[in-house]
Amino acid sequence: MSPRVSVVMAVYNGAEFLGEAIESILTQTFSDFEFLVVDDGSTDATPDILSANARQDERIQLHRFEDNRGLAAALNYGIHHATGEYIARMDADDISLLERFRVQVAFMDVNPEVGICGAWVELIGDIDRQVWEYPLDHAGIFARMLFSNALAHPSVMMRARVLKQHNLQYDERIRYAQDYELWSRAIFHTELANIPQILVQHRRHATSTGDQFHQAQLQTHQTVAHRLLAPFGLGNTAEDIRLHCKIGAHQYESDLNFLRRVRTWLMKLSAANHGLCLIPPEVMATELGKHWTLACQRSGAHPLLVLAYIVFTRLHFRGEVGFAKIFAGLQMFFFRLFSYLKRIPAAK
């Protein structure tokens, strides 16, 4: 009889944290799973660690590539050999909390329309403690994904039937941010969701992929942006895609012209969505307002000009509209004015 869950983990030279990651899976309170581990051509102590653990727990199934083929190829291989109803992702340097599988299986069982389910994650390692909180429902995830990833890859559980039915697999031509690219295709075929609970501790350290290959990930984000903006009739030029990705990556420029371009672009997105209703307008307004707020807060333009943009632009600011938005804009204006006046004596 097939297990309910197939855990798929790819590892390449991950000996340092591998034992802890494996233990977090084997000690889950939900035990009806198989654990497929694909060693992607490791040259460190990884094979020895895997072999020792496999001898102790028959749920572990080891697969090994002689050469390094990349994360996408390794994950596709593992998923292809999985037999479970659900596919649970796991990274070789992260920790799944004890109740993770029990909580996710219960959620997927009562929400058959959801094909991919993530959760909130806690960052550990070479970083101050943070919690990544993601949108919960499909609409919020769609709005967030227009700008950035909205599912934590190591927290995801996927419905195997949905992956097979729609031929959803990782694009092996893409080396980094493969998950974001996959979600950008999956979102048109199935519902996506996040559980508002920390189920995974995600390790950040000097060799983390996200830190090493930031530029390559940005290229993937451009591919994703082009795909997700197409239904809105936007993103037809390289300049538009670059601006959109800058907004999503919070790479704001300080001059007034950039703020003007951001305003124009976000208003275009809002108008296109109102015409097509691809995302509930209130959900889209909230997401666009977050980016508009950051653009205004980080602008180096004259505070009076920024205030005027806040007041006379139909975008949320700090989550507010109407008089509450004007008040929030005035608060920021007077704070900047006070900071400026404090610097004058120092300059003299």
C-alpha positions in Angstrom: 0.0 0.0 0.0 1.4 3.4 -1.0 2.2 5.9 1.8 0.1 9.1 2.1 3.2 11.3 1.8 6.3 11.1 -0.3 9.1 13.4 1.1 11.5 14.5 -1.6 14.8 16.0 -0.7 17.8 16.7 -3.0 21.2 17.2 -1.5 24.6 18.3 -2.9 27.6 18.5 -0.5 25.2 19.2 2.5 26.9 17.2 5.2 27.1 20.0 7.7 23.4 20.2 8.5 22.1 17.0 6.8 21.8 14.9 9.9 19.6 17.5 11.7 17.4 17.8 8.6 16.9 14.0 8.3 16.1 13.7 12.0 13.4 16.4 11.7 11.7 14.2 9.1 12.0 10.8 10.8 10.6 12.2 14.1 7.4 13.6 12.6 4.3 12.9 14.5 2.7 11.8 11.2 4.6 8.7 10.2 2.9 7.4 7.0 5.5 8.5 4.5 8.4 7.5 2.3 11.5 9.6 2.3 13.2 9.8 -1.1 16.6 11.4 -1.0 18.5 12.2 -4.2 22.2 12.7 -3.7 23.1 15.1 -6.6 26.7 13.9 -7.0 28.1 14.9 -3.6 31.8 14.7 -2.9 31.8 15.4 0.8 30.6 13.1 3.7 27.0 13.3 2.4 26.8 9.7 1.0 28.1 8.2 4.3 25.5 10.2 6.3 22.7 9.1 4.0 23.8 5.4 4.1 24.0 5.4 7.9 20.5 6.8 8.2 19.0 4.5 5.6 20.3 1.5 7.5 18.4 2.7 10.5 15.0 3.6 8.9 13.5 1.7 6.0 11.4 4.6 5.0 14.5 6.3 3.5 15.1 5.5 -0.2 18.4 6.6 -1.5 19.1 7.6 -5.1 22.5 9.0 -6.3 23.7 10.8 -9.4 27.3 10.3 -10.3 27.6 13.9 -11.4 25.9 17.1 -10.3 22.8 17.8 -12.4 21.3 20.6 -10.4 18.4 20.9 -8.0 15.6 20.9 -10.6 16.8 17.6 -12.1 17.2 16.0 -8.8 13.7 17.0 -7.6 12.1 15.9 -10.8 13.8 12.5 -10.4 12.6 12.2 -6.8 9.0 13.2 -7.7 9.0 10.8 -10.6 9.8 7.9 -8.3 7.4 9.0 -5.5 4.3 6.9 -4.8 2.5 9.0 -2.2 -0.7 11.0 -2.6 1.1 14.1 -1.5 4.7 15.3 -2.2 6.4 17.1 0.6 9.5 19.2 -0.1 12.4 19.3 2.2 15.8 20.9 2.0 19.0 19.3 3.4 19.8 22.2 5.7 16.3 23.0 7.1 14.3 21.7 9.9 10.6 20.5 9.7 8.8 21.0 13.0 7.3 17.9 14.5 3.7 18.6 13.5 4.4 19.8 10.0 3.1 16.7 8.1 0.1 16.2 10.4 -1.0 19.8 9.9 -0.5 19.9 6.2 -2.1 16.5 5.4 -5.1 17.5 7.5 -5.4 20.8 5.6 -5.0 19.2 2.2 -7.6 16.5 3.1 -10.3 19.1 3.8 -9.4 21.4 1.0 -9.4 19.2 -2.2 -9.3 22.3 -4.4 -5.8 23.2 -3.2 -3.0 21.6 -5.2 0.0 23.2 -3.5 0.1 24.2 0.2 2.9 26.1 1.9 3.3 27.5 5.4 5.0 30.3 7.3 8.7 29.7 8.1 11.2 30.9 10.7 14.7 31.9 9.6 17.6 30.4 11.5 21.3 30.3 11.1 23.6 33.3 10.3 20.7 35.8 10.6 18.6 37.5 13.3 15.4 35.6 13.9 12.7 36.4 11.4 9.4 34.9 10.5 8.3 34.9 6.8 4.5 35.3 6.7 2.9 34.7 3.4 -0.6 35.4 2.0 -3.0 32.6 2.9 -5.5 32.2 0.1 -5.2 31.9 -3.7 -6.1 35.5 -4.4 -3.6 36.9 -2.0 -0.9 34.6 -3.3 -1.6 35.6 -6.9 -1.3 39.3 -6.0 1.9 38.7 -4.1 3.4 36.5 -6.9 3.1 39.3 -9.4 6.1 40.8 -7.5 7.8 38.0 -5.5 7.6 34.4 -4.4 4.6 33.7 -2.2 5.4 30.1 -1.2 8.3 29.0 0.9 9.8 26.1 -1.1 11.0 23.9 1.8 7.5 24.2 3.4 5.5 23.0 0.4 3.2 20.0 0.1 1.9 19.2 -3.3 -0.9 17.0 -4.6 0.8 14.4 -6.8 -2.4 14.0 -8.9 -2.4 17.7 -9.8 1.3 17.6 -10.8 0.8 14.6 -13.1 -2.5 15.9 -14.6 -1.0 19.2 -15.7 2.5 18.0 -16.3 3.9 20.3 -13.7 7.6 19.8 -13.0 10.6 21.9 -12.4 12.2 23.5 -15.4 15.7 22.0 -15.5 17.0 24.8 -17.7 16.6 27.2 -14.8 19.2 26.8 -12.1 17.9 29.2 -9.4 14.4 30.2 -8.1 13.0 27.1 -9.9 10.2 27.0 -7.3 9.0 30.5 -8.1 9.0 29.6 -11.8 7.0 26.4 -11.2 4.4 28.2 -9.0 3.9 30.8 -11.8 2.7 27.9 -14.1 0.8 26.0 -11.4 -1.2 29.0 -10.3 -3.2 28.8 -13.6 -4.1 25.1 -13.0 -4.8 24.8 -9.3 -5.5 26.6 -6.1 -2.5 27.7 -3.9 -2.7 28.2 -0.2 -0.5 28.9 2.9 -1.1 27.7 6.4 -0.7 30.6 9.0 1.6 28.5 11.2 5.4 28.1 11.4 6.0 24.6 10.2 9.6 24.9 8.9 12.8 26.5 10.2 14.7 27.7 7.1 18.4 28.0 7.5 20.3 31.0 6.0 24.1 30.8 5.9 27.0 31.9 3.7 26.4 29.1 1.2 22.7 29.5 0.9 21.6 29.6 -2.8 19.6 32.8 -2.2 22.6 34.6 -1.0 25.1 33.3 -3.6 23.2 33.6 -6.8 21.0 36.7 -6.3 21.5 38.0 -9.9 20.6 34.6 -11.5 17.5 34.6 -9.4 16.5 38.0 -10.6 16.7 36.7 -14.2 14.2 34.0 -13.3 12.0 36.7 -11.7 11.9 38.5 -15.0 10.7 35.3 -16.7 8.0 34.9 -14.1 7.0 38.5 -14.3 6.5 38.4 -18.0 4.3 35.3 -17.6 2.1 36.6 -14.8 1.7 40.1 -16.3 0.6 38.7 -19.7 -3.0 38.0 -18.7 -3.3 41.7 -17.6 -2.0 42.8 -21.1 1.1 44.3 -19.4 4.8 43.6 -19.4 5.3 43.8 -23.2 8.6 45.7 -23.1 11.9 44.9 -21.4 11.8 48.3 -19.7 8.4 47.5 -18.1 9.7 44.2 -16.9 12.8 45.7 -15.4 10.8 48.4 -13.6 8.4 45.8 -12.3 11.2 43.5 -11.0 12.9 46.5 -9.3 9.7 47.2 -7.4 9.3 43.6 -6.5 12.9 43.4 -5.3 12.6 46.7 -3.4 15.4 48.3 -5.5 14.1 51.8 -5.3 15.8 54.8 -6.8 15.7 58.1 -4.9 14.8 60.6 -7.6 11.3 62.0 -8.3 11.2 60.5 -11.8 11.5 57.0 -10.5 8.6 57.6 -8.0 6.6 58.9 -10.9 7.3 55.8 -13.0 6.4 53.6 -10.0 3.1 55.4 -9.6 2.2 55.1 -13.3 3.1 51.4 -13.4 1.1 50.5 -10.3 -1.9 52.5 -11.5 -1.7 50.6 -14.8 -1.8 47.3 -12.9 -4.7 48.4 -10.9 -6.7 49.6 -13.9 -6.0 46.4 -15.9 -7.1 44.3 -13.0 -10.3 46.3 -12.5 -11.2 45.6 -16.1 -10.4 41.9 -16.0 -11.2 41.0 -12.3 -8.4 38.4 -12.3 -7.8 39.3 -8.6 -10.4 40.8 -6.2 -9.9 44.5 -6.4 -9.5 44.9 -2.7 -6.8 42.3 -2.6 -4.9 43.9 -5.5 -5.3 47.3 -3.9 -3.7 46.1 -0.7 -0.7 44.5 -2.5 -0.1 47.5 -4.7 -0.4 49.8 -1.7 2.4 48.0 0.1 4.8 48.6 -2.8 3.6 52.2 -3.2 4.2 52.9 0.5 7.8 51.5 0.3 8.5 53.6 -2.8 7.3 56.7 -1.1 9.1 56.0 2.2 12.4 55.3 0.4 12.2 58.2 -2.0 14.8 60.9 -1.8 12.6 63.5 -3.5 11.6 66.6 -1.6 9.1 65.7 1.2 6.5 68.1 -0.1 6.5 66.5 -3.5 6.3 63.0 -2.0 3.4 64.2 0.2 1.6 65.5 -2.9 2.1 62.2 -4.7 0.6 60.4 -1.7 -2.4 62.6 -1.4 -3.3 62.8 -5.1 -2.6 59.2 -6.1 -5.4 56.6 -5.8 -3.1 54.1 -4.2 -3.2 53.0 -0.6 -0.5 54.4 1.7 0.4 52.5 4.9 -2.8 50.6 4.3 -5.0 53.7 4.4 -7.2 55.6 2.0 -9.0 58.9 2.2 -8.4 61.2 5.1 -6.5 58.5 7.0 -4.1 58.3 4.1 -3.6 62.1 4.1 -2.9 61.9 7.9 -0.4 59.1 7.4 1.3 61.1 4.6 1.5 64.2 6.9 3.1 62.1 9.6 5.8 61.0 7.3 6.3 64.6 6.0 6.7 66.1 9.5 9.0 63.3 10.6 11.3 64.0 7.6 11.1 67.7 8.2 12.0 67.3 11.9 14.9 65.0 10.9 16.1 67.6 8.3 16.0 70.5 10.9 17.9 68.4 13.4 20.8 68.0 10.9 21.1 71.8 10.2 23.0 72.7 13.4 25.3 69.7 12.8 26.1 70.9 9.3 27.1 74.4 10.7 
